[in-house]
Each structure stands twice: as C-alpha cells, then as structure tokens.
Amino acid sequence: MDPSPDLAMRRAFVTQLMETAQILRGYVDRRARARGTSRAQWLVLLRLSEREGLSQVELATALDLKPISVVPLLDQLVVLGLVERRRGTIDRRTNHLHLTTAGRATVADLDGLRSEIAQSVLNSANVTDIQLGLDLLLQTKRTLREAQSAS
C-alpha cells in the first residue's frame, strides 16, 4: 500500500534533510580545513563564544554530545591556544571553558566564513522561506531531543 500524500511528503523531507546535512557537513568541513580548523572545533568555538565559562558537561549538552566526546576536541583547542580551562571556584573538579584572545580572533574569522557559506548556500532563498525552514529545523531538533530523552 502506498503511503498517503502527507506521509510521502514527510518521508521525502526526511530523506532530503539527511542527504543535505551530509553534503553540507562535507562542504563546511572543506571550508573549515582551508582555515586550519575542523567543523567540530568550529562548533565548539562557536558555542563558547555564545556562552563563555561553560563547564565541559554543559558544553557537551549544548553540542548534543557525551561529555567524554568533547575532551579530545578541547584538548586540541587548548594545545592550539584557542581555549583555556579554568578550575571552578566553587567546585575545583569542574573546568570552565574560556576563549583566549587567539580563540576570539579565530571565532571572528570563522564567523566571516559562516556568513560566506550562508550567503552562497542560501543566496536564492527569500527571507520568508529561510525563516520557515529555520522554524521547521528547530522544531525537528526539539522533537528529536525529546525522543532521545524518552528512550
């Protein structure tokens, strides 16, 4: 039995979303590597620029990763001089993460790259369509997070 037109459209959307995410991931990786970083490092730097002082656990949560998964990324960023770990004043076992001056400069450079990518990838889309797409992506992300929490 063929799926209803509504279900067929939803299935097509999910398939296109998966394929587009994979293509975008590769495109962003290549562009980031040309700037001497990786997509994963870029995301860490972006989140820290939005909320400096996050603990490693809070950063992992913001990135939808397990805390152990961010440790190697942070180690690399510390070695590169882009991030520093500071011991918590209340709980000395907790590391709080801060961008260095070089880290802030890297974020500024990558933010320019993010603008270039957004402009080139979404150049033909109008603002209304972009807002609708953004709303749908955020709703989808919430739904997925809720489903993960329930399982």
Buried (B, 14 or more C-beta within 10 A) or exposed (E): EEEEEEEEEEEEEEEEEEEEEEEEEEBBBEBBEEEEBBBBBBBBBBBBBEEBEBBBEBBBBBBEBEEEEBEEBBEBBBEBEBBBBEEEEEEEEBBBBBBBEEBBEBBEEBBEBBEEBEEEBEEEEEEEEEEEEEEEEEEEEEEEEEEEEEE
